[in-house]
Amino acid sequence: MAAQDFRTGEHSFSSSAHGRNYAPHTRYHRTNSNGRERRKAKQKQTEGKRFYRKKADVARLCADDVLNRDKLIGYHDDYAKIMDKYGLRRGVRGSEARHVTTAQYYRDLKRQTGELETDVQQLQSEKDEAEKQLKQVKKEIKTDRLEAVKTEAKTAIIAKVGSFGGVVKLRS
């Protein structure tokens, strides 16, 4: 899709969007056409070397004008301003972040997987121990309840037998 440069009005942009796997990708191309001579060529001519001299009135593509650091930063800023309405934000300026190699990614993934498996085993053993303690507590509660019921039954029997006027001795 060709687009018009929003700064100059020239048709010098090309963009495309496509979805790969899980994330959409956009490509943004800008061509800068000018009639100026390359800076490096001009510098070499002053050193005495001979070059084919381009005609001044012919438009040409010039990577020196498009692909310098300041221009690329400006392109990122402009793109971020335009995409802000979609919730996309610009990356960190001057970030030292670098891409991780595939080998390093899989090493880190394997290490993290090992750590997670160790954590799962530890949690499983803690769960088993907690279940044992719960079982023991439930058993103790049942025993305490039985003791309480037993005591209440003894008291009730003594009270009933005592009401008959006799003295009753019960074994514990």
BAVOTOR-748136 format. One record per residue (C-alpha): x, y, z; residue number from 1; residue in three letters. Coordinates in Angstrom, 2 decimals. Each point is the difference from the previous one (the first is absolute). Last residue first. Layout:
N
+---------+---------+---------+-----+-----+
:    east :   north :      up :   i :  aa :
+---------+---------+---------+-----+-----+
:       X :       Y :       Z : NUM : ALA :
...
+---------+---------+---------+-----+-----+
This chain:
172
+---------+---------+---------+-----+-----+
:    east :   north :      up :   i :  aa :
+---------+---------+---------+-----+-----+
:  -13.09 :  -45.99 :   83.83 : 172 : SER :
:   -1.63 :   -2.50 :    2.24 : 171 : ARG :
:   -3.28 :    0.99 :    1.47 : 170 : LEU :
:   -0.93 :    0.10 :    3.66 : 169 : LYS :
:   -3.68 :    0.36 :    0.72 : 168 : VAL :
:   -1.52 :    1.06 :    3.30 : 167 : VAL :
:   -3.67 :   -0.69 :    0.21 : 166 : GLY :
:   -3.01 :    2.18 :    0.49 : 165 : GLY :
:   -1.80 :   -0.57 :   -3.28 : 164 : PHE :
:    0.91 :    3.56 :   -1.01 : 163 : SER :
:    3.64 :   -1.02 :    0.24 : 162 : GLY :
:   -0.59 :   -2.51 :   -2.79 : 161 : VAL :
:   -1.34 :    2.73 :   -2.26 : 160 : LYS :
:    2.70 :    2.51 :    0.87 : 159 : ALA :
:    2.75 :   -2.58 :   -0.24 : 158 : ILE :
:   -1.26 :   -1.08 :   -3.42 : 157 : ILE :
:   -0.16 :    3.61 :   -1.24 : 156 : ALA :
:    3.47 :    0.76 :    1.25 : 155 : THR :
:    1.40 :   -3.13 :   -1.61 : 154 : LYS :
:   -1.70 :    0.88 :   -3.30 : 153 : ALA :
:    1.34 :    3.57 :    0.12 : 152 : GLU :
:    3.52 :   -1.32 :    0.65 : 151 : THR :
:   -0.26 :   -2.43 :   -2.92 : 150 : LYS :
:   -1.35 :    2.74 :   -2.27 : 149 : VAL :
:    2.91 :    2.27 :    0.95 : 148 : ALA :
:    2.52 :   -2.81 :   -0.50 : 147 : GLU :
:   -1.55 :   -0.80 :   -3.37 : 146 : LEU :
:    0.20 :    3.67 :   -0.98 : 145 : ARG :
:    3.65 :    0.17 :    1.05 : 144 : ASP :
:    0.78 :   -3.16 :   -2.01 : 143 : THR :
:   -1.78 :    1.42 :   -3.05 : 142 : LYS :
:    1.93 :    3.26 :    0.37 : 141 : ILE :
:    3.26 :   -1.92 :    0.32 : 140 : GLU :
:   -0.76 :   -1.95 :   -3.18 : 139 : LYS :
:   -0.86 :    3.23 :   -1.82 : 138 : LYS :
:    3.30 :    1.50 :    1.21 : 137 : VAL :
:    1.94 :   -3.03 :   -1.22 : 136 : GLN :
:   -1.71 :    0.09 :   -3.43 : 135 : LYS :
:    0.76 :    3.70 :   -0.31 : 134 : LEU :
:    3.65 :   -0.61 :    0.91 : 133 : GLN :
:    0.26 :   -2.73 :   -2.65 : 132 : LYS :
:   -1.66 :    2.30 :   -2.59 : 131 : GLU :
:    2.46 :    2.79 :    0.88 : 130 : ALA :
:    2.94 :   -2.39 :   -0.49 : 129 : GLU :
:   -1.36 :   -1.09 :   -3.39 : 128 : ASP :
:   -0.49 :    3.65 :   -1.03 : 127 : LYS :
:    3.55 :    0.87 :    1.09 : 126 : GLU :
:    1.32 :   -2.94 :   -2.06 : 125 : SER :
:   -1.99 :    1.22 :   -3.02 : 124 : GLN :
:    1.23 :    3.55 :    0.51 : 123 : LEU :
:    3.60 :   -1.20 :    0.00 : 122 : GLN :
:   -0.56 :   -2.10 :   -3.12 : 121 : GLN :
:   -1.67 :    2.95 :   -1.76 : 120 : VAL :
:    2.85 :    2.33 :    0.99 : 119 : ASP :
:    2.57 :   -2.45 :   -1.38 : 118 : THR :
:   -1.98 :   -0.26 :   -3.24 : 117 : GLU :
:   -0.15 :    3.81 :   -0.19 : 116 : LEU :
:    3.76 :    0.30 :    0.48 : 115 : GLU :
:    0.64 :   -2.58 :   -2.71 : 114 : GLY :
:   -2.38 :    1.80 :   -2.39 : 113 : THR :
:    1.75 :    3.29 :    0.73 : 112 : GLN :
:    3.39 :   -1.54 :   -0.84 : 111 : ARG :
:   -1.38 :   -1.54 :   -3.20 : 110 : LYS :
:   -1.54 :    3.32 :   -1.05 : 109 : LEU :
:    3.22 :    1.86 :    0.74 : 108 : ASP :
:    1.99 :   -2.44 :   -2.12 : 107 : ARG :
:   -2.70 :    0.18 :   -2.71 : 106 : TYR :
:    0.22 :    3.80 :   -0.13 : 105 : TYR :
:    3.81 :   -0.09 :    0.02 : 104 : GLN :
:    0.03 :   -2.33 :   -3.03 : 103 : ALA :
:   -2.54 :    2.16 :   -1.83 : 102 : THR :
:    2.07 :    3.11 :    0.58 : 101 : THR :
:   -1.49 :    2.70 :    2.21 : 100 : VAL :
:   -0.62 :    3.34 :   -1.66 :  99 : HIS :
:    1.62 :    2.98 :    1.63 :  98 : ARG :
:   -1.20 :    2.53 :    2.54 :  97 : ALA :
:    2.27 :    3.03 :    0.47 :  96 : GLU :
:   -2.95 :    2.34 :   -0.37 :  95 : SER :
:    0.81 :    3.44 :   -1.37 :  94 : GLY :
:   -3.64 :    1.02 :   -0.08 :  93 : ARG :
:   -2.34 :   -2.59 :    1.50 :  92 : VAL :
:   -2.50 :   -1.33 :   -2.50 :  91 : GLY :
:   -2.87 :    2.05 :   -1.33 :  90 : ARG :
:   -3.50 :   -0.85 :    1.11 :  89 : ARG :
:   -2.83 :   -1.80 :   -1.75 :  88 : LEU :
:   -3.50 :    0.68 :    1.33 :  87 : GLY :
:   -1.69 :    0.34 :   -3.40 :  86 : TYR :
:   -0.21 :    3.82 :    0.26 :  85 : LYS :
:    3.72 :    0.02 :    0.76 :  84 : ASP :
:    0.75 :   -1.51 :   -3.43 :  83 : MET :
:    0.45 :    3.40 :   -1.70 :  82 : ILE :
:    2.13 :    1.44 :    2.78 :  81 : LYS :
:    2.07 :   -3.20 :    0.21 :  80 : ALA :
:    0.63 :    0.08 :   -3.76 :  79 : TYR :
:    1.21 :    3.58 :    0.23 :  78 : ASP :
:    2.35 :   -0.79 :    2.88 :  77 : ASP :
:    1.37 :   -3.10 :   -1.74 :  76 : HIS :
:    0.57 :    1.99 :   -3.19 :  75 : TYR :
:    1.78 :    2.71 :    2.01 :  74 : GLY :
:    2.31 :   -2.58 :    1.57 :  73 : ILE :
:    0.77 :   -1.29 :   -3.50 :  72 : LEU :
:    0.70 :    3.55 :   -1.23 :  71 : LYS :
:    2.38 :    0.71 :    2.89 :  70 : ASP :
:    1.91 :   -3.25 :   -0.48 :  69 : ARG :
:    0.60 :    0.35 :   -3.74 :  68 : ASN :
:   -1.85 :   -2.16 :   -2.46 :  67 : LEU :
:   -1.94 :    2.45 :   -2.12 :  66 : VAL :
:    2.41 :    2.71 :   -1.18 :  65 : ASP :
:    3.02 :   -2.28 :   -0.37 :  64 : ASP :
:   -2.23 :   -2.59 :   -1.65 :  63 : ALA :
:   -0.50 :    2.31 :   -3.00 :  62 : CYS :
:   -2.44 :   -0.83 :   -2.74 :  61 : LEU :
:    0.23 :    2.15 :   -3.11 :  60 : ARG :
:   -1.82 :    2.87 :   -1.65 :  59 : ALA :
:    1.80 :    1.42 :   -3.03 :  58 : VAL :
:    0.50 :    3.80 :   -0.18 :  57 : ASP :
:    3.60 :   -0.04 :    1.28 :  56 : ALA :
:    1.37 :   -2.40 :   -2.58 :  55 : LYS :
:    2.17 :   -2.61 :    1.54 :  54 : LYS :
:    3.79 :    0.31 :   -0.07 :  53 : ARG :
:    1.87 :   -3.18 :   -0.69 :  52 : TYR :
:    2.83 :    0.02 :    2.45 :  51 : PHE :
:    3.59 :    1.17 :   -0.05 :  50 : ARG :
:    2.12 :    0.00 :    3.15 :  49 : LYS :
:    1.70 :    3.28 :    0.94 :  48 : GLY :
:   -0.82 :    0.17 :    3.71 :  47 : GLU :
:   -2.75 :    2.52 :   -0.74 :  46 : THR :
:   -1.67 :   -2.64 :   -2.09 :  45 : GLN :
:    0.10 :   -2.38 :    2.95 :  44 : LYS :
:   -1.98 :    2.46 :    2.15 :  43 : GLN :
:   -2.64 :    0.48 :   -2.68 :  42 : LYS :
:   -0.34 :   -3.75 :   -0.37 :  41 : ALA :
:   -0.38 :   -0.38 :    3.75 :  40 : LYS :
:   -2.73 :    2.65 :    0.17 :  39 : ARG :
:   -2.00 :   -1.52 :   -2.81 :  38 : ARG :
:   -1.06 :    2.49 :   -2.65 :  37 : GLU :
:   -3.33 :    1.66 :    0.28 :  36 : ARG :
:   -2.95 :   -0.53 :   -2.32 :  35 : GLY :
:   -2.23 :   -1.57 :    2.57 :  34 : ASN :
:   -2.17 :   -3.03 :    0.43 :  33 : SER :
:   -0.48 :   -1.36 :    3.44 :  32 : ASN :
:   -1.65 :   -3.34 :    0.09 :  31 : THR :
:   -1.96 :   -1.09 :    3.00 :  30 : ARG :
:   -0.93 :   -3.54 :    0.79 :  29 : HIS :
:   -2.15 :   -1.16 :    2.89 :  28 : TYR :
:   -0.66 :   -3.64 :    0.61 :  27 : ARG :
:   -2.61 :   -1.07 :    2.46 :  26 : THR :
:   -0.17 :   -3.23 :    1.92 :  25 : HIS :
:   -2.96 :   -1.63 :    1.70 :  24 : PRO :
:    0.76 :   -2.43 :    2.79 :  23 : ALA :
:   -1.02 :   -3.62 :    0.56 :  22 : TYR :
:    1.27 :   -2.04 :   -2.93 :  21 : ASN :
:    0.71 :    2.68 :   -2.58 :  20 : ARG :
:   -2.51 :    2.71 :   -0.71 :  19 : GLY :
:    0.58 :    2.46 :   -2.82 :  18 : HIS :
:    0.19 :    3.75 :   -0.44 :  17 : ALA :
:    1.50 :    2.00 :   -2.83 :  16 : SER :
:    1.43 :    3.47 :   -0.40 :  15 : SER :
:    1.44 :    2.17 :   -2.72 :  14 : SER :
:    0.91 :    3.64 :    0.33 :  13 : PHE :
:    1.40 :    2.55 :   -2.47 :  12 : SER :
:   -3.02 :    1.56 :   -1.61 :  11 : HIS :
:    0.88 :    3.60 :    0.79 :  10 : GLU :
:   -2.21 :    2.15 :    2.26 :   9 : GLY :
:    3.03 :    1.32 :    1.90 :   8 : THR :
:   -0.79 :   -0.73 :    3.63 :   7 : ARG :
:   -2.85 :   -2.52 :   -0.28 :   6 : PHE :
:    1.91 :   -1.95 :   -2.63 :   5 : ASP :
:   -2.69 :   -1.53 :   -2.21 :   4 : GLN :
:   -0.63 :   -3.66 :    0.06 :   3 : ALA :
:    0.53 :   -2.93 :   -2.31 :   2 : ALA :
:   -1.54 :   -3.30 :    1.00 :   1 : MET :
+---------+---------+---------+-----+-----+
